Amino acid sequence: MAEVKIVRSAAEAGVIVAERIAAQIVDNPALVLGVATGSTPETTYRSLAELVRERSLDMRGVRAFALDEYVGLSPEHAQSYAAVVDREVTRPLGLQPGNVHVPDGMAADDASSQMYEQAIENAGGIDLQLLGIGSNGHIGFNEPGSAFDSRTRVTALIESTRCDNARFFDSIDQVPTHAVTQGIGTILEAKSVVLLAFGAPKAAAIAAALEGPVTEDLPASILQRHPHALVVVDQAAASELTR
Ligand code: PGA
């Protein structure tokens, strides 16, 4: 069962999770972080960047692997996850660019997906995977129906996900239709996972993920079976929890 923390704000969640990551970096300066994009992890990255500065954490050995990337966006596109990770993670945290990996949205085939899996394995696996959750319960871009043993692959985005993400683009037509994502099986191999969710639009997905049946129809529900899962939610996202 996942440990659940209900906090007052996304800012408070960011501080809690950043402290946890910072402590792990002190213990293991070669920590392998799994990084999510989207709005949800922004406060965590900001708080962690502050801790890195305040405590002069040595980030030179820290590695990072992104969860996913849009197909067809080059790293130069401002909304590619390569660009987002560079802006929000690599630079503010002072990571070595060569230690930061994002799936190749321009290659996006079986061979490059397998290479990504291999790179994670070569790094010794992900120590701490940060996750957001889609309003439909997706993690990464594993949409409902994704197999629990799925690996990194190209997958189609469903319409509601494209609508949710249209705010990052000028119009929905510009939101890619496909993405490369770590699979659920890949995510489950992370030694620990931290799922964050804020706001009422996430409440139904959080309740289903934590208190509903474990089903491929609600990908995040598999985290009930992860041995080291922490879920940090604000009161709005927790509002449909009953236990
Ligand atoms: P968000 O996306 O952080 O932008 O809400 C989360 C997700 O879709 O996984």
Residues whose N, C-alpha, C, O or C-beta is under 5 A from the ligand:
A	BS01	PGA	T37 G38 S39 T40 G132 I133 G134 H138 G140
